[in-house]
Amino acid sequence: MSSNVNWQDLCGRDDLVPGSGVAVKIGDQAAALYWPEPGKEHLYALAHRDPFSQAEVLAWGLLCEKEGDWSVAAPLYKQHFRLSDGVCLEQPDVVLSTWLVRLNGDRVEVGLG
């Protein structure tokens, strides 16, 4: 990861729900934070608002994995958004905001800038 990233403390590891998502605030934006594989330190953050329903529900979507590529199925209309880049798999022109996320000891940090 780039040394130009400004890492900000977001929450504690204990605030995460392994194998699921949680809603968080990154700056003034609602975000969904995912830890799909407990035991591995890959974390993902993307916008919490579902662009199809306009509801802030993506943290409660179902995590899906296909060939090592993780996505979340939106709870209302079931579109899948790839966690790594926010692209909607059914409609690739729809892309959610994403953030870099890392574990730093027992703290979760988000990359800004």
ZADO-1210 file (C-alpha; in nm, 4 decimals, padded with zeros to 6 digits):
<atoms>
<atom x="00.0000" y="00.0000" z="00.0000" code="MET" pos="1"/>
<atom x="00.1173" y="00.3466" z="-00.0796" code="SER" pos="2"/>
<atom x="00.3149" y="00.5443" z="00.1757" code="SER" pos="3"/>
<atom x="00.1058" y="00.8500" z="00.0710" code="ASN" pos="4"/>
<atom x="-00.2033" y="00.7075" z="00.2427" code="VAL" pos="5"/>
<atom x="-00.3184" y="00.8951" z="00.5515" code="ASN" pos="6"/>
<atom x="-00.4355" y="00.6196" z="00.7886" code="TRP" pos="7"/>
<atom x="-00.7079" y="00.7174" z="01.0371" code="GLN" pos="8"/>
<atom x="-00.8289" y="00.5123" z="01.3323" code="ASP" pos="9"/>
<atom x="-01.1821" y="00.3829" z="01.2673" code="LEU" pos="10"/>
<atom x="-01.2727" y="00.1275" z="01.5341" code="CYS" pos="11"/>
<atom x="-01.1452" y="-00.1738" z="01.7248" code="GLY" pos="12"/>
<atom x="-01.1091" y="-00.5278" z="01.5910" code="ARG" pos="13"/>
<atom x="-01.3725" y="-00.6308" z="01.8476" code="ASP" pos="14"/>
<atom x="-01.6233" y="-00.4035" z="01.6715" code="ASP" pos="15"/>
<atom x="-01.6059" y="-00.6191" z="01.3574" code="LEU" pos="16"/>
<atom x="-01.8445" y="-00.9057" z="01.2902" code="VAL" pos="17"/>
<atom x="-01.6377" y="-01.1867" z="01.1334" code="PRO" pos="18"/>
<atom x="-01.7940" y="-01.3118" z="00.8113" code="GLY" pos="19"/>
<atom x="-02.0320" y="-01.0180" z="00.7950" code="SER" pos="20"/>
<atom x="-02.0538" y="-00.6399" z="00.7703" code="GLY" pos="21"/>
<atom x="-02.1006" y="-00.3480" z="01.0075" code="VAL" pos="22"/>
<atom x="-02.2127" y="00.0072" z="00.9394" code="ALA" pos="23"/>
<atom x="-01.9535" y="00.2767" z="01.0155" code="VAL" pos="24"/>
<atom x="-01.9020" y="00.6452" z="00.9467" code="LYS" pos="25"/>
<atom x="-01.5971" y="00.7466" z="00.7409" code="ILE" pos="26"/>
<atom x="-01.5776" y="01.1232" z="00.7551" code="GLY" pos="27"/>
<atom x="-01.9327" y="01.2325" z="00.6769" code="ASP" pos="28"/>
<atom x="-02.0187" y="00.9210" z="00.4720" code="GLN" pos="29"/>
<atom x="-02.1981" y="00.6072" z="00.5850" code="ALA" pos="30"/>
<atom x="-01.9889" y="00.3041" z="00.4936" code="ALA" pos="31"/>
<atom x="-02.0108" y="-00.0726" z="00.5209" code="ALA" pos="32"/>
<atom x="-01.7067" y="-00.2462" z="00.6710" code="LEU" pos="33"/>
<atom x="-01.6527" y="-00.6152" z="00.5955" code="TYR" pos="34"/>
<atom x="-01.4250" y="-00.8861" z="00.7325" code="TRP" pos="35"/>
<atom x="-01.5226" y="-01.1771" z="00.5070" code="PRO" pos="36"/>
<atom x="-01.2555" y="-01.4274" z="00.6141" code="GLU" pos="37"/>
<atom x="-01.1884" y="-01.4386" z="00.9871" code="PRO" pos="38"/>
<atom x="-00.8289" y="-01.5391" z="01.0438" code="GLY" pos="39"/>
<atom x="-00.7177" y="-01.3369" z="00.7429" code="LYS" pos="40"/>
<atom x="-00.6560" y="-00.9657" z="00.7683" code="GLU" pos="41"/>
<atom x="-00.8316" y="-00.8610" z="00.4447" code="HIS" pos="42"/>
<atom x="-01.0853" y="-00.5913" z="00.5282" code="LEU" pos="43"/>
<atom x="-01.3031" y="-00.3969" z="00.2875" code="TYR" pos="44"/>
<atom x="-01.5064" y="-00.0768" z="00.3101" code="ALA" pos="45"/>
<atom x="-01.7561" y="00.0505" z="00.0583" code="LEU" pos="46"/>
<atom x="-02.0490" y="00.2907" z="00.0556" code="ALA" pos="47"/>
<atom x="-02.3382" y="00.1765" z="00.2746" code="HIS" pos="48"/>
<atom x="-02.6082" y="00.3232" z="00.0463" code="ARG" pos="49"/>
<atom x="-02.7548" y="00.0848" z="-00.2111" code="ASP" pos="50"/>
<atom x="-02.7807" y="00.2913" z="-00.5316" code="PRO" pos="51"/>
<atom x="-03.0798" y="00.0886" z="-00.6537" code="PHE" pos="52"/>
<atom x="-03.3038" y="00.1178" z="-00.3458" code="SER" pos="53"/>
<atom x="-03.1440" y="00.4386" z="-00.2071" code="GLN" pos="54"/>
<atom x="-03.1480" y="00.2725" z="00.1374" code="ALA" pos="55"/>
<atom x="-02.8452" y="00.2488" z="00.3646" code="GLU" pos="56"/>
<atom x="-02.8448" y="-00.1298" z="00.3931" code="VAL" pos="57"/>
<atom x="-02.5298" y="-00.2746" z="00.2352" code="LEU" pos="58"/>
<atom x="-02.3629" y="-00.3553" z="00.5693" code="ALA" pos="59"/>
<atom x="-02.6419" y="-00.6101" z="00.6210" code="TRP" pos="60"/>
<atom x="-02.6055" y="-00.7743" z="00.2798" code="GLY" pos="61"/>
<atom x="-02.5019" y="-01.1350" z="00.2285" code="LEU" pos="62"/>
<atom x="-02.1303" y="-01.1889" z="00.1630" code="LEU" pos="63"/>
<atom x="-02.0548" y="-01.4053" z="-00.1400" code="CYS" pos="64"/>
<atom x="-01.7262" y="-01.5536" z="-00.2655" code="GLU" pos="65"/>
<atom x="-01.6495" y="-01.6824" z="-00.6116" code="LYS" pos="66"/>
<atom x="-01.2960" y="-01.7919" z="-00.7008" code="GLU" pos="67"/>
<atom x="-01.1485" y="-01.5781" z="-00.4239" code="GLY" pos="68"/>
<atom x="-01.3373" y="-01.2646" z="-00.5295" code="ASP" pos="69"/>
<atom x="-01.5681" y="-01.1307" z="-00.2556" code="TRP" pos="70"/>
<atom x="-01.8911" y="-00.9393" z="-00.3129" code="SER" pos="71"/>
<atom x="-02.1953" y="-00.8371" z="-00.1110" code="VAL" pos="72"/>
<atom x="-02.5533" y="-00.8988" z="-00.2238" code="ALA" pos="73"/>
<atom x="-02.7737" y="-00.5987" z="-00.1495" code="ALA" pos="74"/>
<atom x="-03.0552" y="-00.7023" z="00.0875" code="PRO" pos="75"/>
<atom x="-03.3409" y="-00.5459" z="-00.1100" code="LEU" pos="76"/>
<atom x="-03.2883" y="-00.6045" z="-00.4836" code="TYR" pos="77"/>
<atom x="-02.9948" y="-00.8506" z="-00.4610" code="LYS" pos="78"/>
<atom x="-02.7412" y="-00.6791" z="-00.6885" code="GLN" pos="79"/>
<atom x="-02.3853" y="-00.7874" z="-00.6073" code="HIS" pos="80"/>
<atom x="-02.1110" y="-00.5323" z="-00.5407" code="PHE" pos="81"/>
<atom x="-01.7479" y="-00.6454" z="-00.5546" code="ARG" pos="82"/>
<atom x="-01.5781" y="-00.5551" z="-00.2260" code="LEU" pos="83"/>
<atom x="-01.2385" y="-00.4791" z="-00.3799" code="SER" pos="84"/>
<atom x="-01.3582" y="-00.2006" z="-00.6131" code="ASP" pos="85"/>
<atom x="-01.7326" y="-00.1407" z="-00.5559" code="GLY" pos="86"/>
<atom x="-01.8370" y="-00.2484" z="-00.9081" code="VAL" pos="87"/>
<atom x="-02.1907" y="-00.3853" z="-00.9439" code="CYS" pos="88"/>
<atom x="-02.1544" y="-00.7279" z="-01.1061" code="LEU" pos="89"/>
<atom x="-02.4945" y="-00.7125" z="-01.2765" code="GLU" pos="90"/>
<atom x="-02.4546" y="-00.3522" z="-01.3961" code="GLN" pos="91"/>
<atom x="-02.0801" y="-00.2627" z="-01.4178" code="PRO" pos="92"/>
<atom x="-02.1443" y="00.1050" z="-01.4891" code="ASP" pos="93"/>
<atom x="-02.2664" y="00.1392" z="-01.1269" code="VAL" pos="94"/>
<atom x="-01.9693" y="00.1712" z="-00.8912" code="VAL" pos="95"/>
<atom x="-01.9716" y="00.2383" z="-00.5175" code="LEU" pos="96"/>
<atom x="-01.7081" y="00.4373" z="-00.3300" code="SER" pos="97"/>
<atom x="-01.4450" y="00.2233" z="-00.1586" code="THR" pos="98"/>
<atom x="-01.1720" y="00.2876" z="00.0973" code="TRP" pos="99"/>
<atom x="-00.8496" y="00.1121" z="00.1885" code="LEU" pos="100"/>
<atom x="-00.8781" y="-00.0617" z="00.5258" code="VAL" pos="101"/>
<atom x="-00.6212" y="-00.2382" z="00.7396" code="ARG" pos="102"/>
<atom x="-00.5733" y="-00.3913" z="01.0806" code="LEU" pos="103"/>
<atom x="-00.3033" y="-00.2269" z="01.2888" code="ASN" pos="104"/>
<atom x="-00.2765" y="-00.4448" z="01.5975" code="GLY" pos="105"/>
<atom x="-00.6240" y="-00.4444" z="01.7501" code="ASP" pos="106"/>
<atom x="-00.7303" y="-00.1287" z="01.5682" code="ARG" pos="107"/>
<atom x="-00.9004" y="-00.0928" z="01.2311" code="VAL" pos="108"/>
<atom x="-00.7690" y="00.1951" z="01.0207" code="GLU" pos="109"/>
<atom x="-00.9090" y="00.3494" z="00.7041" code="VAL" pos="110"/>
<atom x="-00.6965" y="00.5087" z="00.4332" code="GLY" pos="111"/>
<atom x="-00.7870" y="00.8661" z="00.3468" code="LEU" pos="112"/>
<atom x="-00.6284" y="01.0718" z="00.0712" code="GLY" pos="113"/>
</atoms>
